[in-house]
Amino acid sequence: MKASDVFTPGRFPSVTFVKDHIEDKQVRLKDILEAGATVVSLSGPSKSGKTVFVENTVGRDNLVHVTGSGVDSPDKLWMRVFNFLETPLAQSAATGINLSGTLSGKAGGETNWLVAKGKAEVSGSASLAVTKSETNGYSIDCLQVLIKELSGTGLVLFIDDFHYMPRQVQEDVSRQIKEAIRNDVKIVCASVPYHSDDVLRANPDLSGRIEQIDFDFWREDFLVKIAEKGFSKLYIAYDSDFMLRLAREAAGSPQLMQTICLNACFESGQREAAEACFRLPNTDDFFRKVCIRTCSSVLFNSAYEAMKEGPKTRGNQRTAYILKDGTTCDVYPIILRAMANDPPKLTIRYSDLQERIGNLCSGDTPSGSSVTGACDHMARLANAAARNCIIEWDSESDVLDIRDPHFLFFLRWSEYVER
């Protein structure tokens, strides 16, 4: 048994699947799909285990998994379904022609070898062998083909990242989804929380025909169970406080926890099940090496630089503050450092943020309006650079919300940030 077969970030966790906290959701999903004529809207943060949840509930062999990323028309989405199912959509025909004898002549109009457009006069003898192959194309009603392929089959169409499709495409797809579910096609659409109602907003006629199942980030005790299942399978012992530290760094993401645990195996040299019981080192140095190794696959350099620099200034220099480590910087790098400080948190309220900033500064601290204004700018700049919503500033509640646990991990452990 290899460590990479036990801890499987990005793949189905056959060994380390933890379902204690989602059993009620699994029952509900099965009931909705059995009732039919309803589309399921599955909402949850990025890397929170939505895909694994659907795979485990429905069964991987019963799932048709496609993504809305890069889709610019409904037909393009349905073609992905047909490619998955290997649905034949075109016919080919071949015609063979064999002539023999002597050939000579003249042709009028555009001519090339053995092909003439216009009038031609041919006489004599020649030897000719032509094989012609052509594809007979025809107009395809993709929605009707979709219904024919999936209706009543028990297969479930899982449209991941529905929110990635442009608004107009969402509207067109939603109208066709209504017709598909009416014809007993089972459909689950997944999106992130701040786009959880995209399917309904795209087509209000789906009201009453849509069921919402909400996901959230995992609790630390459930993340620890991933480690417990995996390390016991590999005959690797560990200290419980060390596992809790790893779970805190995973910040609610089971995928990130899988990656951290796998790198703990690699960093300790345990790439396969131990022949004799092996105990993971419980030291700060080992912990740091595991986290840095994990962070090598987490890249948010552009978003980080955009947040650190802030918006362009118009002649006025920003106020600089002296930090306790002796460095001097303005409000933008200070907020980044505050976000990265212990304990790791995805949601940081204004009071907590100000306390973290105060712990960094040796004297004066940025004003409240400076902090809130910078948070708003940083969120816009980071999301534009990442081309995704990785952070959000709620100006009404004064809450800084990190949407992607990998981004928080990057802030805390990236050697790029440290440099």
C-alpha positions as CSV (number, residue, x, y, z in Angstrom):
1,M,0.0,0.0,0.0
2,K,1.5,3.3,-1.1
3,A,1.0,6.5,0.8
4,S,-0.3,8.1,-2.5
5,D,-3.0,5.4,-2.7
6,V,-4.2,6.3,0.9
7,F,-4.0,10.1,0.8
8,T,-5.5,11.1,-2.5
9,P,-5.8,14.9,-3.0
10,G,-7.8,15.6,-6.1
11,R,-9.0,12.0,-6.4
12,F,-11.7,9.9,-4.8
13,P,-10.5,9.0,-1.2
14,S,-11.4,5.3,-1.1
15,V,-9.4,4.7,2.1
16,T,-9.8,8.0,3.9
17,F,-13.4,8.9,3.1
18,V,-15.1,10.4,6.1
19,K,-18.9,10.5,6.0
20,D,-20.1,11.0,9.6
21,H,-21.0,14.7,9.0
22,I,-22.7,14.2,5.6
23,E,-24.9,11.1,6.2
24,D,-28.0,13.2,6.5
25,K,-27.2,15.1,3.3
26,Q,-26.6,11.8,1.5
27,V,-30.1,10.6,2.5
28,R,-31.6,13.9,1.3
29,L,-29.8,13.8,-2.0
30,K,-31.0,10.2,-2.7
31,D,-34.6,11.1,-1.8
32,I,-34.6,14.2,-4.1
33,L,-33.1,12.2,-7.0
34,E,-35.6,9.4,-6.5
35,A,-38.6,11.8,-6.4
36,G,-37.4,13.3,-9.7
37,A,-38.5,16.4,-11.7
38,T,-36.2,18.5,-9.5
39,V,-32.7,19.9,-10.0
40,V,-30.4,19.8,-7.1
41,S,-28.3,22.9,-6.4
42,L,-25.3,21.9,-4.3
43,S,-23.6,24.8,-2.7
44,G,-20.3,24.8,-0.9
45,P,-16.9,26.5,-0.6
46,S,-14.1,25.6,-2.9
47,K,-12.2,22.4,-1.9
48,S,-14.9,21.5,0.7
49,G,-15.6,18.0,-0.8
50,K,-18.7,18.6,-3.0
51,T,-17.5,16.3,-5.8
52,V,-16.5,13.5,-3.5
53,F,-19.9,13.8,-1.7
54,V,-21.8,13.3,-5.0
55,E,-19.5,10.5,-6.2
56,N,-19.9,8.6,-2.9
57,T,-23.7,9.1,-2.7
58,V,-24.6,8.4,-6.3
59,G,-21.7,6.0,-7.2
60,R,-19.0,6.9,-9.6
61,D,-20.3,4.5,-12.2
62,N,-23.7,6.3,-12.2
63,L,-22.3,9.8,-12.5
64,V,-21.8,11.8,-15.6
65,H,-19.4,14.6,-14.5
66,V,-18.9,17.7,-16.6
67,T,-17.8,21.2,-15.7
68,G,-19.2,24.7,-16.6
69,S,-15.7,26.1,-17.0
70,G,-15.0,27.3,-20.5
71,V,-18.6,26.7,-21.7
72,D,-19.9,29.5,-24.0
73,S,-23.1,27.8,-25.2
74,P,-25.6,25.1,-24.0
75,D,-24.6,22.8,-26.9
76,K,-20.9,22.9,-25.8
77,L,-22.0,21.7,-22.3
78,W,-24.1,18.9,-23.7
79,M,-21.4,17.9,-26.1
80,R,-19.2,17.3,-23.0
81,V,-21.9,14.9,-21.8
82,F,-22.0,13.1,-25.2
83,N,-18.2,12.8,-25.2
84,F,-18.3,11.4,-21.7
85,L,-21.0,8.8,-22.8
86,E,-19.3,8.3,-26.2
87,T,-22.6,9.1,-27.9
88,P,-22.3,8.7,-31.7
89,L,-23.4,11.9,-33.4
90,A,-22.1,11.6,-37.0
91,Q,-22.0,9.0,-39.8
92,S,-19.2,8.3,-42.3
93,A,-19.6,6.9,-45.8
94,A,-16.9,5.7,-48.2
95,T,-17.2,5.4,-52.0
96,G,-14.6,3.6,-54.2
97,I,-14.2,4.3,-57.9
98,N,-11.9,2.3,-60.2
99,L,-11.3,3.2,-63.9
100,S,-8.8,1.8,-66.4
101,G,-7.8,2.8,-69.9
102,T,-6.3,5.8,-71.7
103,L,-7.3,9.3,-70.7
104,S,-6.7,12.6,-72.4
105,G,-8.7,15.8,-73.0
106,K,-9.3,19.4,-72.2
107,A,-11.4,21.2,-69.7
108,G,-12.9,24.7,-69.5
109,G,-13.2,26.7,-66.3
110,E,-11.1,26.1,-63.1
111,T,-9.1,22.9,-63.4
112,N,-6.7,20.8,-61.4
113,W,-5.5,17.3,-61.8
114,L,-8.5,15.0,-62.5
115,V,-10.9,17.7,-61.3
116,A,-12.7,20.2,-63.5
117,K,-15.2,22.9,-62.9
118,G,-16.9,23.7,-66.2
119,K,-17.1,21.8,-69.4
120,A,-14.6,18.9,-70.1
121,E,-13.9,16.7,-73.1
122,V,-12.2,13.4,-72.3
123,S,-11.0,10.6,-74.6
124,G,-8.4,7.9,-74.7
125,S,-7.4,5.6,-71.9
126,A,-5.8,5.9,-68.4
127,S,-5.6,4.2,-65.1
128,L,-7.5,5.8,-62.2
129,A,-8.3,4.7,-58.7
130,V,-10.2,7.0,-56.4
131,T,-11.5,6.4,-52.9
132,K,-13.7,9.1,-51.4
133,S,-14.6,9.3,-47.7
134,E,-17.0,11.9,-46.4
135,T,-18.8,12.6,-43.2
136,N,-22.4,13.3,-43.5
137,G,-23.1,16.2,-41.1
138,Y,-26.5,17.1,-40.0
139,S,-28.2,19.5,-37.5
140,I,-28.3,18.0,-33.9
141,D,-30.9,18.9,-31.3
142,C,-28.5,18.5,-28.4
143,L,-31.3,18.8,-25.7
144,Q,-33.3,16.0,-27.3
145,V,-30.2,13.8,-27.6
146,L,-29.4,14.6,-23.9
147,I,-32.9,13.5,-22.9
148,K,-32.7,10.4,-25.0
149,E,-29.3,9.4,-23.5
150,L,-30.1,10.1,-19.8
151,S,-33.9,9.8,-19.3
152,G,-34.8,6.9,-17.1
153,T,-31.3,5.5,-17.1
154,G,-30.5,6.1,-13.4
155,L,-27.5,8.1,-14.4
156,V,-27.0,11.5,-12.7
157,L,-25.7,14.5,-14.6
158,F,-23.4,16.5,-12.3
159,I,-22.7,20.0,-13.7
160,D,-19.7,21.2,-11.6
161,D,-18.8,24.9,-11.4
162,F,-22.1,26.1,-12.8
163,H,-21.1,29.6,-11.8
164,Y,-18.2,29.7,-14.3
165,M,-20.6,29.9,-17.2
166,P,-21.5,33.5,-18.5
167,R,-24.8,34.8,-17.3
168,Q,-26.5,34.5,-20.7
169,V,-25.3,30.9,-21.0
170,Q,-26.6,30.1,-17.5
171,E,-30.0,31.4,-18.5
172,D,-30.0,29.2,-21.7
173,V,-28.8,26.2,-19.8
174,S,-31.3,26.6,-17.0
175,R,-34.2,26.8,-19.5
176,Q,-33.1,23.5,-21.0
177,I,-32.5,22.0,-17.6
178,K,-36.2,22.6,-16.8
179,E,-37.2,20.6,-19.9
180,A,-34.7,17.8,-19.1
181,I,-35.8,17.2,-15.5
182,R,-39.4,17.2,-16.7
183,N,-38.4,14.3,-18.9
184,D,-36.8,12.3,-16.0
185,V,-33.2,13.4,-16.4
186,K,-31.5,13.6,-13.0
187,I,-29.3,16.7,-12.6
188,V,-27.1,18.1,-9.8
189,C,-25.5,21.6,-10.2
190,A,-22.6,22.6,-8.0
191,S,-21.4,26.1,-7.2
192,V,-19.7,28.2,-4.5
193,P,-21.9,29.8,-1.8
194,Y,-21.9,33.3,-3.2
195,H,-23.3,31.8,-6.5
196,S,-25.6,29.3,-4.8
197,D,-28.8,30.7,-6.4
198,D,-27.3,31.1,-9.9
199,V,-29.4,28.3,-11.3
200,L,-32.7,29.8,-10.0
201,R,-31.8,33.4,-10.9
202,A,-31.0,32.3,-14.4
203,N,-34.5,30.9,-14.8
204,P,-37.1,31.9,-12.2
205,D,-39.4,29.2,-13.7
206,L,-37.4,26.7,-11.8
207,S,-38.9,28.0,-8.6
208,G,-40.5,25.0,-6.9
209,R,-38.4,22.6,-9.0
210,I,-35.1,23.2,-7.3
211,E,-33.7,21.8,-4.0
212,Q,-30.8,23.4,-2.2
213,I,-28.2,21.3,-0.3
214,D,-25.6,23.5,1.5
215,F,-22.1,22.5,2.4
216,D,-19.6,24.2,4.7
217,F,-16.0,23.9,5.6
218,W,-15.2,20.8,7.7
219,R,-14.7,20.9,11.4
220,E,-11.2,20.1,12.7
221,D,-12.4,16.8,14.3
222,F,-13.6,15.5,11.0
223,L,-10.4,16.5,9.3
224,V,-8.4,14.7,12.0
225,K,-10.4,11.5,11.0
226,I,-8.9,11.7,7.6
227,A,-5.4,11.4,9.2
228,E,-6.5,8.7,11.6
229,K,-7.9,6.5,8.8
230,G,-4.9,7.0,6.5
231,F,-2.0,6.7,9.0
232,S,-3.5,3.6,10.6
233,K,-3.7,2.0,7.2
234,L,0.0,2.8,6.7
235,Y,1.0,1.6,10.2
236,I,2.2,5.1,11.0
237,A,1.8,6.3,14.6
238,Y,1.3,10.0,15.5
239,D,0.7,12.3,18.4
240,S,-2.9,13.6,18.6
241,D,-1.7,17.2,19.1
242,F,0.4,17.0,15.9
243,M,-2.7,15.9,13.9
244,L,-4.7,18.7,15.4
245,R,-2.1,21.2,14.2
246,L,-2.2,19.8,10.7
247,A,-6.0,20.0,10.7
248,R,-5.9,23.6,11.8
249,E,-3.7,24.4,8.8
250,A,-6.1,22.7,6.5
251,A,-8.7,25.4,7.4
252,G,-11.7,23.3,6.8
253,S,-10.6,21.8,3.4
254,P,-10.5,18.0,3.2
255,Q,-8.6,18.2,0.0
256,L,-5.9,20.3,1.7
257,M,-5.8,17.9,4.6
258,Q,-5.2,15.0,2.2
259,T,-2.3,16.9,0.7
260,I,-0.8,17.8,4.0
261,C,-1.0,14.2,5.3
262,L,0.6,12.9,2.1
263,N,3.5,15.3,2.4
264,A,3.9,14.3,6.0
265,C,4.5,10.7,4.7
266,F,6.9,11.9,2.0
267,E,8.8,14.2,4.4
268,S,9.3,11.4,6.8
269,G,10.4,9.0,4.1
270,Q,7.3,6.7,4.5
271,R,6.1,6.3,0.9
272,E,4.7,2.9,1.6
273,A,3.1,1.1,4.6
274,A,5.7,0.7,7.3
275,E,7.0,-2.8,7.9
276,A,7.3,-1.9,11.6
277,C,5.3,0.7,13.4
278,F,6.8,4.2,12.6
279,R,6.0,7.3,14.5
280,L,5.8,10.7,12.9
281,P,8.1,13.3,14.5
282,N,6.3,15.8,16.6
283,T,8.6,18.7,16.3
284,D,8.2,22.3,15.0
285,D,10.9,21.7,12.5
286,F,9.2,18.7,10.9
287,F,5.8,20.5,11.0
288,R,7.3,23.5,9.2
289,K,9.0,21.2,6.5
290,V,5.7,19.5,5.9
291,C,3.8,22.8,5.4
292,I,6.5,24.3,3.2
293,R,6.5,21.2,1.1
294,T,2.7,21.3,0.8
295,C,2.8,24.9,-0.2
296,S,5.0,24.3,-3.2
297,S,1.9,23.3,-5.1
298,V,-0.1,26.3,-4.0
299,L,0.4,29.3,-6.2
300,F,-1.1,32.7,-5.6
301,N,1.8,34.9,-6.5
302,S,-0.1,37.4,-8.7
303,A,-2.9,37.8,-6.2
304,Y,-0.4,38.3,-3.4
305,E,1.5,41.0,-5.2
306,A,-1.6,42.8,-6.2
307,M,-2.8,42.9,-2.6
308,K,0.6,43.9,-1.3
309,E,1.0,46.8,-3.7
310,G,-2.6,48.0,-3.4
311,P,-4.2,50.4,-6.0
312,K,-2.0,52.9,-7.8
313,T,-1.4,56.1,-5.9
314,R,-1.9,59.5,-7.4
315,G,1.1,61.4,-6.2
316,N,0.5,61.0,-2.5
317,Q,2.7,58.7,-0.5
318,R,1.0,56.2,1.8
319,T,1.6,56.4,5.5
320,A,4.4,54.0,6.6
321,Y,4.3,52.2,10.0
322,I,7.1,50.7,12.0
323,L,6.6,47.0,12.9
324,K,8.0,45.2,15.9
325,D,10.4,43.3,13.7
326,G,12.0,46.6,12.6
327,T,10.5,46.7,9.1
328,T,8.5,49.6,7.8
329,C,5.5,49.3,5.4
330,D,2.1,50.7,4.7
331,V,-1.3,49.4,5.5
332,Y,-1.5,46.8,2.6
333,P,1.4,44.6,3.6
334,I,0.4,45.0,7.3
335,I,-3.1,43.5,6.6
336,L,-1.5,40.6,4.7
337,R,0.7,39.8,7.6
338,A,-2.3,40.1,10.0
339,M,-4.2,37.6,7.8
340,A,-1.3,35.2,8.0
341,N,-0.9,35.3,11.7
342,D,-1.9,32.7,14.3
343,P,-4.4,31.2,14.6
344,P,-5.3,30.4,11.0
345,K,-8.8,31.8,10.3
346,L,-10.9,32.0,7.1
347,T,-13.2,34.6,8.6
348,I,-11.6,37.6,10.4
349,R,-13.9,40.2,11.9
350,Y,-12.8,43.8,12.1
351,S,-12.1,43.8,15.8
352,D,-9.9,40.7,15.4
353,L,-8.2,42.2,12.4
354,Q,-7.4,45.4,14.4
355,E,-6.1,43.3,17.2
356,R,-3.8,41.4,14.9
357,I,-2.6,44.7,13.3
358,G,-1.9,46.1,16.8
359,N,0.2,43.1,17.7
360,L,2.4,43.7,14.6
361,C,3.0,47.5,15.0
362,S,5.4,48.9,17.5
363,G,3.8,52.4,17.6
364,D,1.1,54.0,15.6
365,T,-1.4,51.8,13.7
366,P,-3.5,52.4,10.6
367,S,-6.8,54.2,11.2
368,G,-10.0,52.2,11.0
369,S,-11.1,53.9,7.8
370,S,-7.7,53.1,6.3
371,V,-8.0,49.5,7.2
372,T,-11.5,49.0,5.9
373,G,-10.8,50.9,2.7
374,A,-7.6,48.8,2.1
375,C,-9.6,45.6,2.7
376,D,-12.1,46.5,0.0
377,H,-9.4,47.4,-2.5
378,M,-7.4,44.2,-1.7
379,A,-10.4,41.9,-2.2
380,R,-11.0,43.5,-5.7
381,L,-7.4,43.3,-6.7
382,A,-6.9,39.7,-5.5
383,N,-10.0,38.4,-7.2
384,A,-9.1,40.1,-10.5
385,A,-5.5,38.7,-10.4
386,A,-6.7,35.2,-9.5
387,R,-9.7,35.4,-11.9
388,N,-11.7,33.8,-9.1
389,C,-13.3,34.9,-5.8
390,I,-10.7,34.0,-3.3
391,I,-11.4,36.7,-0.7
392,E,-14.3,39.0,0.1
393,W,-14.7,42.1,2.2
394,D,-18.2,42.6,3.6
395,S,-18.4,46.3,4.2
396,E,-21.8,46.0,6.0
397,S,-20.6,43.5,8.6
398,D,-16.9,44.5,8.5
399,V,-15.8,41.0,7.9
400,L,-12.8,39.8,5.9
401,D,-13.8,36.4,4.4
402,I,-11.1,34.2,2.8
403,R,-13.0,31.9,0.3
404,D,-10.2,29.6,-0.6
405,P,-8.3,27.7,2.2
406,H,-5.3,27.2,-0.1
407,F,-4.9,31.0,-0.3
408,L,-4.7,31.3,3.5
409,F,-2.2,28.4,3.5
410,F,-0.2,30.2,0.9
411,L,-0.1,33.4,3.0
412,R,1.1,31.4,6.0
413,W,3.7,29.0,4.5
414,S,4.8,30.1,1.0
415,E,8.5,30.7,0.6
416,Y,7.6,33.3,-2.0
417,V,5.9,35.3,0.7
418,E,8.7,34.8,3.1
419,R,11.2,36.1,0.6
